[in-house]
Amino acid sequence: YRGSVEWYTPVSAQFEIARGAQKEYPCGVRHESNIVRERSDGGYRRDSTMSDSTDLNDEDVPVVNGERVRVRAVFRPMENDCPIGVQVDQVTFQENANNKHCNLKLVSSRTDTLFTATASSPTTLQSRSQIGVTYTVQTNLATSSSPPFSEYITENTPQSYPTNLGTLILKCHPIPITPYNNTPHGPLPSYPLTLHFFSPTVSLSRAPFNATLSFHPPNPRVATPFRVQYTIQNKTPMHQKLSVNMSESSLGRNTPGGPGAAPPMLSSEGILVGGLVNGDVRMGPFETVVLGYEALATRSGVTPLPALTVISARHQAWVIDDGAHPRSFFVLP
């Protein structure tokens, strides 16, 4: 008699970045997805992959140095001929020791424990069920990987470094099955399991700028003036030229026509804006500039901000791109 035993991991994991509408600005990184491309009519074409939700298993995802990245992991049981369920006990986060280019800091939790099951509310993973865990990490290039920015534009200096966003450790134990005569049997092994899931690699890039929406009222009122302020810092020892444009329309995030259809246009006609809406800004080495706009809302409800786009002439990359990812707020009556 000759037999064999086949062992397989009872749980699989899928990772994705959940940036959302309020994600951080691209800040001029030289990733392929952030390069500005001119159209035949003189405008600019967007090929950005910095979407609201990006599957880490399929794409080279760009991440800006210092960015806080929210990662969502979904655990599912493996669907086999004889699916096995597991009882999830705990999920913890661990930084990879061989991650030499990047230092990760878990900022969404005070401890490394992301989930712990209790006796009163056990968590079971069985066929067609899933468990989701979300955590936020801050990515910082190690000191040895951050040469002065005088070397940033040389051909020998890497624009980005491959890194991953940590490891999730799943502690669980298999649920016995009853195949014959209601006699508990298997699965093997029956002792608790510790499974390690490594998040896929992302592209961690140095950014020549730091751009933030530094000031805006959370809930402005109709017919009451308010101020919106953007702050841009030149992090290089070089002079920079920025092209600034503000438009009343921007691309919506949802595409009702299905894949391949043009995104809908969102209009900010309910807001009047005064400030630099079309022009150039020149920056000295390590200089910080503030783009301030005085605004007035004319109607209440959810209203998108006028789409501000800022392009770096030297790096030919997007510094701020609210045209593709509009930001909205709720205007009170």
N, C-alpha and C positions, 0 to 999 in steps of 0.2 A: 504494500500500500504506500502510495506517495501522495502528499498533499502540500498545499502552500497557503500562506496567510498574506493577504494584501492589506497594507495599512495606508490610510490617507488622512490628510488633515480634515477634520469634520467641519471647519469654518473657513470661509473666505472673507477678504476685506477689500473694499474699494474706497479710494481716497479722492477727494476733490477740494479745491480751494473755493471758499464761499466769500468772495469779496463784498458783494452787495453794491448798492448804488453809491454808498459813501466811501468807496475804496480810496486809497491814497493815490496821488498823482504820479504819472510815470517819470517825471523829473529829468527827462532828457536821456534816459538810458539808451545805449546803443544796441539793444536787442532787435532782432529782425522784425519783430511784431510792432516796434515803436518807431521805425524809420518812416519819415515823411516822404510820400511819393506824389509827384505832381501829375495832374490830369492834363489832357490835351486842351481843356478850356481854361487853363491857368489856375484851377483850384487844386485842392489836395485830396488825395485818396487815403482812406484808412484801411490798413490790413491788420489791425490790432487783434491779438489773441488775449488781451487782458480783459476778459469778459467777466460778467457777474459771477459765473460759476464755471470753473474749468476742471475737466477731468484730468487728474494727475497721471492716470495710467496711459493716456494717449498722446499727450502733447508736451513739447518743451516749454514749460511754464516760466515766464519771466517774473522774478521777484527782486524788488529794489532793496539795496543794503539799508538796514535799519527799519524796514517795513514790518508792521505787525500783521501777520498772516493768519487768517482763520481757516482751519482745516477741518473738514467733515469726513469722518470714517464711518462706513456702513458695513456691519458684519452680517453675513448670511450663511445659513447652513449649506453645505455642499449637496447639490441635487444629484444623487447617484441612484443606482438600481435599488439600493437599500439605504435610504437616507437615515442619518443618525442625528438625533437631537442632543443638545448639550445644555447644561445649566450654567449660566454665566455667573461667576462669583465676583470678579473684579477686573477693571481695565485701568492700567497705569501707563504713564508716559515716561520715556527714557531717551536721553540724547545719545546719539551714536558716538562711540569713543573714537572711531576712525574718521570723524568729520573734521578734518584738519583745517579747512578753509573757513569754517563758519562756527560761531558760538551761538547756540540757541538758548533762549530764555522763555520758559513757560510763563505767560502773563495772565492767563485766564483762570488760574487756580493757585492757591497758596501752597498746595502740595502736589506731588506727582500723580496722585490718585484721581482719576477722572470719573470713575463709577464704582460703586460698591453695592452689591445686592444685599437685601435684608431677609430675615426669616419670614417676616410678614408679607413681603412683596418679592418673591423670587422671580428671576428673569430667565425665561426658557427660549432657546432658539431651536425651532423645529421647521419642518417643511413649509415654505412660502412665508416665513416670518423673517424679521430683520431687526437689528438694534443699531441705532445711530449714536455716535459720540462726536462732539465738537470741542475743539480746543484751539487756543490762540498762542502762537509763538512769535517772538521778535527775533529777526535774523540780523546778525552783525558779523561782518567779515573779521577774521582774526587779524591781529596787528601785522603779522608777517605777510598777509595777503593784501594789505592796503598801503601800497607805496604812495609817495607824494603825487599830486595830480599833475606835476610837470611831466611825469612818465605816463600819464593817462592816454595821451594821443599817440604814443609811439607804437610801432607795429609789434614790438616784442612784449608789450604789456597786455595780458589777457583782459578783455572787456568784461568777462563774467566767469564765474566758477561754478562747476556742478556741485550741488549739495542736496541733502534731503532734509526733511522736516521732522526728523525724530522717528522713534519706534514705539508702537503700541504693544503692550504686553497683556494678553488676554488669559485670565485664569478661569478655568471651567472644569466640569466633570461630565462625562457622557451619561446619557439617560438610558437605562436598560430597555431592551426590547423584548417582546413576548411572542416569538414566532410559532412555538409549538405547545399546545396543551396549557396555555397560559403560564408557562414556566419561564421566569425571568432568565434571559440569556444575553450575554454580551452587552454592549459592544466591548471590544478589547482595545486598549487596556481599560479597566474600570476605575483605576485610580485617577486623581485629579491631573489635569493637563495644564501646561503653561505654553502658550503659543505666542510667537513673536511675529509681528507684521511690520515690515520696513516700508515707510512711505517712499514712493518713487522719487527720482531725482528731479530737482528744479534748477533753473539757471539764476544764480544770485549775482546781480550786476551792481557795479559802482555807478552812482548817479552824479553828474556834474552839477546838478542843482538840487535844492531842497524847496519844494513848493507846497504851500498849505493854504487852505481857506481859513485865515486867521481870525476873522470876525464876521458874524452875521447874527441877527436876532432869531431866536428859536421860533417865535410866532409874531410876525409883524401885523399891524392893523391897517385896514383900508384907510387911505387918505392921510396916513401918518408917515412922514419921511423916515427912512432908516438907511443904515450904511452897511455895505458889503465890502470886505477887505481881503485881498490876497497878498501873501508875502512870498517873495522869491529870493533865494540866497544863491549867489554864485560861489560854488565850493572849489573853484579852480583858480590858479594864479594867472589866468588869461582873460583878456577883454572879451566880452560876449555881446552879441546882438540878438535881441528877441523880437519876434513879430507877434503883435497882439491883435486879436480880433474878437469882437463880441457880437453875437447874432441873436435875433429874437427866436429862431427856430433851432431845434436840435433833434437828433435821432432818438426815437423811443427804444426801450429795452425789449419790448415784446414784439413779436412778428406774427400778426394774425393770419397772414397768408401761408404759413407753413415754411419749411426749410427752403431757402433760396429766394424767398419773397423780400421785397424792400421793406426795411423797418419803417414804422409810421413816424411822421414828423410831429414833434411837440412844439406848441407855440407858447411864448411867454408874453403875449400881447397885453396881459393884465398887469404888467409892471413897466413903469417908465424909469429909464436909467440915464444917469449923467456921469461922464468920465471918459477915459480913453477907450474908445470902441474900435478904433482902427488906426494902427501906427506902430512905430518901432521904439524899443527901449534899449539903451546901451548901458552895459554894466562893467565896472572895473573889477579887478581881481578881488575876490572874496567880498564883494559888495552885496548889500541886501537892498532890494527895492520893494516898495509897497504900492500895489494897484488898488486904489480906493474908488468906490462907486457909490453915489447917492441914488437911492431908489425910492419909488413911490408906487404902492400897490393900488389898483383901481377896482379890484373885485376880490371877494373872499373865496376861500376854498383852497384846494391843493393846486399850487402854481409852480411851474418849473422856473428856475433862475435863467436869465439870459445866458446862452452858452458861450463861455469864455474859452478861447483856444490860444495857447502860447507856444510858439515854435522856436527852437534854437537854430540860428542860421549856421553856426559853426559845426554843430553836431548833426544837423538835419534830422532832428528828433522832436517828438512831442514833449513839452514840459508840463502843460496843462491841456487836457482834452475833454472839456465838459460837453463838447458837441456830440461826442459818441456816448458819453455817460452823464446825462443831465442830472442835476441835483434839484430837489424840490423842497418846498416848505409849505406849511399851512397858514394861510392868511386869515386872521380873525376879522369879523365884521367891524 
